[in-house]
Amino acid sequence: MTWSTLEDTRRIAAELRLPSRAFIDGAPAAARSGALFETLNPATGAVLATLPLSGADEVDRAVAAARRSFRDGVWSRATPERRKEVLLRLAGLIRAAAPRLAVMESLESGKPVSDCLKEIGGEVPDFFQWYGEAIDKSYGDVAPTGEAACALIMREPIGVVGAVLPWNFPLLMAAWKLAPALATGCSVVVKPAEETSLTTLALAELAIEAGLPEGVLNVVTGPGETTGRLIGQHGDIDAVSFTGSTEVGRLFLQYAGSSNLKTVGLEMGGKSPFIVLDDADLTPELIDHAVTAAFWNAGQNCSANMRQIVPRRLQDDYLARIVDRLQSLAPGDPLDPATEMGPMISAGHRRRVMAHLERGRAEGARLVYTGRVDPALAAGSFLAPVVFGDLAAGMSIAREEIFGPVLGTLPVDGMDEALAVANGTEYGLHATVFTRDIDRALHFARRLSCGTVAVNGFTEGDVKTPFGGWGKSGSLARDKGREAMAQYQQVKTIWIGLKTPADRGAGGAA
C-alpha cells in the first residue's frame, strides 16, 4: 500500500472528520466538567483538534463500564471463536481505513505519512489478526500427579486493564497492548498520549463496528499528570500496561503501591548501542541501518541506537559515510509521501533535545555534522540530523536518553572494550551488532544486558517476538509475542482429589 502524491494526502486531510470526544461505554463522551485541551499539528504549530480533559468522573465512568462488561462476561467469557471473529473483523476494518488513519496520525504526530501507512496498513491490523488467531490455540496445562489427584493450571483474564500509551507510535502502541489484552478476555481503559489521541479514538469506533461489546474498550483523553495518574491510582483497575519514560514509569509503581497493588507492566526508555566490530564491512547497507537506527521517526524511538560504538581506526571513515548518507535525509512536510523525517512532537520537546546537544558540545563531544531545516518549515518543531564523534562513555549525551535526531560515535579498541561500553548504561532495551563472524555475534548477543539484540541489521523483531527491557528500560512484562498475553492473565491452579479403585474398595464401580 503506497501513496501517489502530496495532493492525495492533502485531499484526505481536508475530508477528515476528527474525533472530538472521549469514548466511554460504546459511545463518544464529553467531560462533564467541560474542561478541554488542544492538540497541535507539530509540523505547523496550528491547533488540530480540541478534546475533553477526562477527569475523575470520566475515568470512574470508563472503569465502571469496563468492570461491568468484564463481570457480566459478555466478552471475558465469550468463546475463543467469538473473540477471534471480532478481532479478525477489526483487523479488516483497520486495513480498509488505513489511508484515512495514516493521514490522521501524520497530522497529529508529525510522523511521515508513508511510515504511518506502513504501520497502520500492515503492522497494526496484523497484531489484531495474530492475537485473534492465537486465542483458540492457547492452552492451559495439566501438572503431573499421582492417581489420587488431577491438577489443572488455567490462565484467566486478569480483569480491567489500564493501558497508557506514548506519543511516538500512537496506533501501533495501541495495537501492541489492546490486541493481546482483548484476546485474553480483558476489558480495557486506554489513555493515549495527550499529543496523539485521535487515531486511538477512531480505533474505538471501529472496534464497536467490528462487534466488540460496549464497555469492553474505553478511551479517556487528557494529560498524564491528571488522567494518567487517575488510571494509575484507580482501585478498580487490575493491571496497568505503560509505555513511556522511565521517570513516569516510576510514578506508576508508586500509584500501584498507594492504591490496590495492581500489576504494572512497564516498557520505558533506552540508550541502546549500535556496535560495529572490527571485522565488519562498512557497506552501504550497514550505513543505512546505522542511519535508520538513530534517525528513524526523527530519533523519537525508545530503542533508537544513537550510541554507536565503532573501532577507533574506523571512526573517521564511518562518520564520513554517515554524513554522506545524511545529505539525502532532511526534515520535510509529513504529508508528503517522499518525506523520510518529520518534526519533533512539540516545540517544548525540540527545546529539550537542543539542550542535550548544547551539553554535548560543552562536555567536549566533537560536532561533525548539523543538517539544515528548510526556512519554509519554520512554523513547525523541526530539527535536522546532528552527528557527534569522539563521545566518551561518561558524557551526559552518551548516558541520557535524548529522543531526537542525534547520532554519536564512541571509539573503542577491541571487543572487550566495545562490550564494556555497550553495557555501561542503566538502560537495557535494545542493541544492534554488526560482524561477519557468527561466533562473535553470539558472544555479544549472550553478554549484552538488554531485551532484544539485532544482528547485522537494525530491527525490533515482529509480532511473534517479545519486546521489552532490562534495568531501567522495563519490567518483566513484555509486549508482542505470546509473552504479551501473560501480563493480562492470572494463573489459577485447580487441584482435584480423586479416589482410586483401591480407595473405593473391592467391588467399587468400574
C-alpha positions in Angstrom: 0.0 0.0 0.0 1.6 3.3 -1.1 0.7 6.9 -1.8 0.8 8.6 -5.1 1.2 12.3 -4.5 1.1 15.0 -1.8 -2.2 16.1 -3.4 -3.7 12.7 -2.4 -2.8 13.1 1.2 -3.9 16.7 1.4 -7.3 15.8 -0.1 -7.7 13.1 2.6 -6.7 15.5 5.3 -9.2 18.1 4.1 -12.0 15.5 4.2 -11.2 14.0 7.6 -13.7 14.0 10.4 -11.5 14.3 13.5 -12.8 12.8 16.8 -13.7 15.5 19.4 -14.8 13.4 22.5 -13.6 10.6 24.6 -15.1 7.1 24.1 -16.8 5.5 27.1 -19.2 2.6 27.2 -19.6 2.3 23.5 -20.2 6.0 22.7 -18.4 9.3 22.4 -18.4 11.2 25.7 -17.6 14.8 26.7 -16.0 15.8 30.0 -18.9 16.7 32.4 -16.7 19.5 33.8 -16.5 21.0 30.3 -12.7 21.1 30.6 -10.8 20.9 27.2 -7.3 20.7 25.9 -5.8 21.4 22.5 -3.7 19.0 20.4 -1.4 20.7 17.9 0.0 19.8 14.5 3.7 19.7 15.2 4.6 20.4 11.6 2.7 23.7 11.6 2.1 24.7 15.2 -1.6 25.1 14.4 -4.4 23.7 16.6 -5.5 20.4 15.1 -8.3 19.4 17.5 -9.9 20.2 20.9 -10.6 17.2 23.2 -12.1 16.7 26.6 -9.8 16.7 29.5 -11.0 13.5 31.2 -11.1 13.9 35.0 -12.1 11.6 37.9 -15.7 11.5 36.7 -14.8 10.3 33.2 -12.2 7.8 34.5 -14.6 6.4 37.0 -17.3 6.0 34.3 -14.9 4.3 32.0 -13.6 1.9 34.7 -17.2 1.2 35.8 -18.2 0.3 32.2 -15.1 -1.9 31.8 -15.8 -3.6 35.1 -19.5 -4.2 34.2 -18.6 -5.7 30.9 -16.0 -7.9 32.4 -18.2 -9.1 35.3 -21.2 -9.8 33.0 -18.9 -12.0 30.9 -20.1 -10.5 27.6 -16.5 -10.6 26.4 -14.5 -12.2 29.2 -16.5 -15.5 29.0 -17.2 -15.4 25.3 -16.0 -18.4 23.4 -12.5 -18.1 21.9 -14.1 -18.4 18.5 -16.3 -15.4 19.2 -13.4 -13.2 20.3 -11.4 -14.4 17.3 -14.2 -13.4 14.9 -14.4 -9.9 16.3 -10.7 -9.3 16.3 -10.3 -10.6 12.7 -13.1 -8.3 11.6 -11.4 -5.4 13.4 -8.2 -6.1 11.5 -10.1 -5.9 8.2 -11.7 -2.6 9.1 -8.3 -1.1 10.1 -6.9 -2.2 6.7 -9.8 -0.6 4.9 -9.5 2.6 6.9 -5.7 2.7 6.7 -5.2 5.7 4.3 -7.6 7.9 6.4 -6.0 6.8 9.7 -2.5 7.2 8.4 -3.2 10.8 7.4 -4.8 11.5 10.8 -1.8 10.1 12.6 0.6 12.0 10.4 -1.2 15.3 11.2 -1.2 14.7 15.0 2.2 13.2 15.5 4.3 14.7 12.7 5.4 11.2 11.6 6.0 10.8 7.8 2.7 9.7 6.2 4.4 6.8 4.4 5.7 5.5 7.7 2.2 5.8 9.2 0.6 4.0 6.2 3.2 1.2 6.5 2.4 0.7 10.2 -1.4 1.2 10.1 -1.9 -0.7 6.8 0.3 -3.6 7.8 1.6 -3.9 11.4 -1.5 -2.6 13.3 -4.1 -5.0 11.7 -1.6 -7.8 11.7 -1.4 -7.6 15.5 -5.2 -7.9 15.9 -5.2 -10.7 13.4 -2.3 -12.6 15.0 -3.7 -12.4 18.5 -7.2 -13.2 17.2 -5.7 -16.3 15.7 -3.9 -17.2 18.9 -6.9 -17.2 21.1 -8.2 -20.7 20.3 -4.6 -22.1 20.2 -3.6 -21.1 23.7 -3.8 -23.9 26.2 -3.5 -24.4 30.0 -1.6 -27.3 31.5 -2.1 -30.5 33.4 0.5 -30.9 36.1 2.0 -34.4 36.6 0.5 -36.1 39.7 -0.2 -39.5 41.1 -3.5 -41.3 40.5 -5.1 -39.6 43.6 -5.3 -36.2 42.0 -5.7 -34.2 38.8 -4.1 -30.8 38.8 -5.2 -28.2 36.2 -3.3 -25.0 35.5 -5.6 -22.4 34.0 -5.0 -18.9 32.6 -7.8 -16.5 33.1 -8.2 -12.8 32.1 -6.9 -10.5 34.8 -9.9 -8.2 34.7 -9.9 -4.5 33.9 -6.7 -3.2 32.3 -5.5 0.4 32.1 -3.3 1.0 29.0 -1.3 4.2 29.0 0.3 5.0 25.6 3.2 7.1 24.3 3.0 9.6 21.5 5.7 8.4 19.2 3.9 5.4 17.6 0.2 6.1 18.6 -1.8 3.4 16.9 0.9 0.8 16.8 1.4 1.1 20.5 -2.3 0.8 21.0 -2.3 -2.4 19.0 0.7 -3.8 20.9 -1.4 -3.5 24.1 -5.0 -3.8 23.0 -4.7 -6.9 20.8 -3.3 -9.3 23.5 -5.4 -7.7 26.3 -8.7 -8.1 24.3 -7.6 -11.6 23.1 -7.4 -12.8 26.7 -10.8 -11.5 27.5 -9.9 -8.4 29.5 -11.8 -5.1 29.3 -9.6 -2.0 28.8 -9.5 1.7 29.6 -6.9 3.3 27.3 -5.3 6.7 27.8 -3.5 7.8 24.7 -0.8 10.5 24.9 -2.4 13.9 25.0 -0.4 14.9 21.9 -1.7 11.9 19.9 -5.2 10.8 20.9 -7.1 10.9 17.6 -6.3 7.6 16.0 -6.9 5.6 19.2 -10.4 7.3 19.4 -11.0 6.3 15.8 -9.9 2.7 16.6 -12.5 2.5 19.4 -15.3 3.4 16.9 -14.0 0.7 14.5 -14.0 -1.8 17.4 -17.7 -1.3 18.0 -18.3 -1.7 14.3 -16.4 -5.0 14.4 -18.8 -6.3 17.1 -16.8 -5.6 20.3 -19.4 -5.3 23.1 -20.0 -1.9 24.7 -17.8 -1.1 27.7 -15.0 -3.5 26.7 -12.9 -0.8 25.2 -12.9 2.7 26.6 -10.7 5.7 25.7 -10.1 8.6 28.0 -8.2 11.7 26.9 -6.0 14.1 28.9 -2.5 14.7 30.2 -0.5 12.1 32.1 -0.3 14.1 35.3 -4.1 14.2 35.6 -5.8 11.5 33.5 -2.9 9.1 33.6 -2.4 9.5 37.3 -6.1 8.7 37.9 -5.7 5.5 36.0 -2.6 4.5 38.0 -4.3 5.2 41.3 -7.7 3.7 40.5 -8.6 0.9 42.9 -10.8 -1.0 40.4 -8.2 -1.4 37.7 -6.4 -4.7 38.0 -3.4 -4.1 35.8 -1.7 -1.2 34.0 0.5 -1.5 31.0 2.6 1.6 30.4 5.0 2.6 27.6 6.9 5.9 28.1 9.7 7.4 30.1 11.5 5.8 33.0 10.5 8.8 35.2 6.8 8.3 34.6 7.2 4.5 34.9 8.4 5.1 38.5 5.3 7.0 39.2 3.1 4.1 38.1 4.8 1.8 40.6 4.1 4.4 43.3 0.5 4.7 42.2 0.1 0.9 42.4 1.7 0.9 45.9 -0.6 3.6 47.2 -3.8 2.1 45.8 -4.7 -1.6 45.2 -1.2 -3.1 44.4 -2.3 -3.6 40.8 0.0 -5.4 38.4 2.2 -2.9 36.5 3.9 -3.7 33.2 6.5 -1.2 32.1 8.3 -0.5 28.8 10.4 2.6 29.2 13.4 4.4 28.0 16.6 3.3 26.4 20.2 4.2 25.4 20.7 1.4 23.0 24.1 0.7 21.4 24.8 0.1 17.7 28.1 -1.9 17.7 30.3 -2.3 14.7 33.1 -4.9 15.3 36.4 -4.6 13.5 35.7 -7.3 11.0 32.5 -5.7 9.7 32.5 -4.2 6.2 31.3 -0.6 6.1 28.8 -1.4 3.3 26.1 1.0 2.2 23.6 -1.5 3.8 25.4 -1.2 7.2 25.4 2.6 6.9 21.7 2.6 6.0 21.0 0.6 9.1 23.1 2.9 11.3 21.2 6.0 10.0 17.8 4.3 10.4 18.8 3.1 14.0 19.5 6.7 15.0 17.1 8.8 12.9 14.0 6.7 12.3 11.0 8.7 13.5 13.4 11.6 13.9 15.1 9.7 16.7 11.9 9.7 18.8 12.1 6.0 19.5 12.8 4.2 22.8 15.0 1.7 21.0 16.9 4.2 18.9 20.6 3.3 18.5 22.1 6.8 18.9 25.1 5.4 20.8 27.2 3.9 18.0 30.3 2.0 19.1 33.0 1.7 16.4 36.6 0.7 16.2 38.8 3.7 16.7 40.7 3.1 13.4 37.4 3.1 11.5 35.7 6.1 13.2 36.6 8.8 10.6 35.7 6.6 7.6 32.5 5.6 9.4 31.5 9.2 10.1 32.3 10.3 6.6 29.9 7.6 5.2 27.2 8.6 7.7 27.4 12.2 6.8 27.3 11.4 3.1 24.1 9.3 3.6 22.6 12.2 5.6 22.8 14.5 2.6 19.6 12.9 1.4 17.8 13.0 4.8 16.2 16.3 5.6 13.1 17.2 7.5 10.1 17.8 5.3 6.3 18.1 5.2 5.0 14.9 6.9 2.1 14.7 4.5 4.5 14.4 1.5 4.9 10.7 0.7 8.6 11.4 -0.2 9.4 12.7 3.3 11.6 10.5 5.4 11.8 12.7 8.6 9.2 14.8 10.3 9.3 17.3 13.2 9.7 16.8 16.9 6.4 16.2 18.6 6.3 19.7 20.1 8.2 22.9 20.5 8.9 22.0 24.1 10.4 18.7 23.2 12.5 20.3 20.5 14.0 22.7 23.2 14.8 19.7 25.4 16.6 17.9 22.6 18.6 21.1 21.8 19.6 21.4 25.5 21.1 17.9 25.2 23.1 19.0 22.2 24.4 22.0 24.0 25.6 19.9 26.9 27.2 17.5 24.5 29.3 20.3 22.9 30.1 21.7 26.4 31.4 18.3 27.5 33.8 18.0 24.6 31.9 15.9 22.0 33.1 16.7 18.5 30.4 18.2 16.4 30.7 16.5 13.0 27.5 17.4 11.1 24.4 19.6 11.5 21.7 19.3 8.9 19.5 22.1 7.6 15.9 22.8 8.1 14.1 24.5 5.2 13.0 28.0 6.3 9.6 27.2 4.9 9.2 24.8 7.8 10.0 27.4 10.5 6.5 27.3 12.0 6.9 23.7 13.0 9.0 21.9 15.5 11.6 20.6 13.1 15.1 19.7 14.0 17.7 18.5 11.4 20.0 15.5 12.0 23.1 16.0 14.2 26.2 13.9 14.3 28.9 13.8 17.0 32.2 12.0 17.1 34.6 11.1 19.9 32.0 10.7 22.6 33.3 9.5 26.0 31.2 7.0 27.9 30.9 9.4 30.8 29.4 12.3 28.8 25.7 13.0 29.5 25.0 12.8 25.8 26.2 9.2 25.9 24.3 8.3 29.0 20.9 10.1 28.9 18.1 9.4 26.5 17.8 12.2 24.0 14.8 11.2 22.0 15.8 13.2 19.0 17.7 13.1 15.7 21.2 12.6 17.1 24.0 10.1 16.4 27.2 9.9 18.3 30.2 7.6 17.9 32.2 6.1 20.8 35.6 4.9 19.5 36.9 1.7 21.2 39.9 -0.6 20.9 38.9 -4.2 20.7 35.9 -6.4 21.5 36.3 -6.3 25.3 36.1 -2.5 25.4 33.2 -2.5 22.9 31.2 -4.9 25.2 32.0 -2.9 28.3 31.0 0.4 26.7 27.8 -1.2 25.3 26.8 -2.5 28.8 27.9 0.7 30.6 24.3 2.0 30.9 21.4 1.8 33.4 19.1 1.0 30.4 18.7 -2.3 28.7 16.2 -2.2 25.9 17.9 -3.0 22.6 21.2 -3.4 20.8 22.5 -4.0 17.3 25.7 -5.8 16.4 27.4 -5.9 13.0 30.0 -8.6 12.4 30.9 -11.2 9.8 31.7 -13.8 12.5 28.7 -15.7 13.9 30.7 -16.8 16.9 31.4 -13.1 17.8 27.7 -12.3 17.1 26.5 -14.9 19.6 29.2 -14.0 22.1 27.9 -10.4 22.1 24.2 -11.4 22.0 24.6 -13.5 25.1 26.5 -10.9 27.0 24.6 -7.8 26.2 22.3 -6.8 29.0 19.2 -6.0 27.1 15.9 -7.4 26.0 16.4 -7.5 22.2 19.7 -8.0 20.2 19.6 -7.5 16.5 22.5 -9.0 14.4 23.6 -7.4 11.1 20.5 -5.3 10.8 18.6 -2.8 13.0 15.2 -4.4 13.9 12.9 -4.9 16.8 11.6 -8.2 15.5 8.0 -8.8 14.6 4.6 -9.6 16.2 5.9 -13.1 17.2 8.9 -11.9 19.2 8.6 -10.4 22.7 9.8 -6.9 23.2 10.8 -5.2 26.5 13.7 -4.0 28.5 16.0 -4.8 31.4 17.1 -2.5 34.1 15.6 1.0 33.9 14.1 0.1 30.5 11.3 -2.1 31.8 9.7 -4.7 34.0 9.3 -8.4 33.4 6.2 -7.7 31.3 6.6 -7.9 27.5 4.8 -6.5 24.5 4.4 -8.7 21.4 4.6 -12.5 21.1 2.7 -15.0 23.3 4.6 -13.4 26.2 2.4 -10.3 25.9 -0.7 -12.2 26.8 0.8 -13.2 30.2 0.6 -9.7 31.6 -3.1 -9.7 31.0 -3.7 -13.1 32.6 -3.6 -14.6 36.1 -2.8 -18.2 36.7 -5.2 -20.5 38.6 -4.5 -24.0 39.9 -7.4 -26.4 40.3 -6.5 -29.4 42.3 -9.0 -32.3 42.1 -8.7 -35.1 44.6 -9.6 -38.5 43.1 -10.5 -41.8 44.5 -8.6 -44.8 43.1 -10.2 -48.2 42.8 -8.4 -49.2 45.9 -9.9 -46.2 47.8 -13.4 -47.3 46.6 -12.8 -50.8 47.9 -13.2 -54.1 46.2 -16.3 -54.3 44.0 -16.4 -50.5 43.6 -17.8 -49.0 40.4 -15.7 -49.7 37.3 
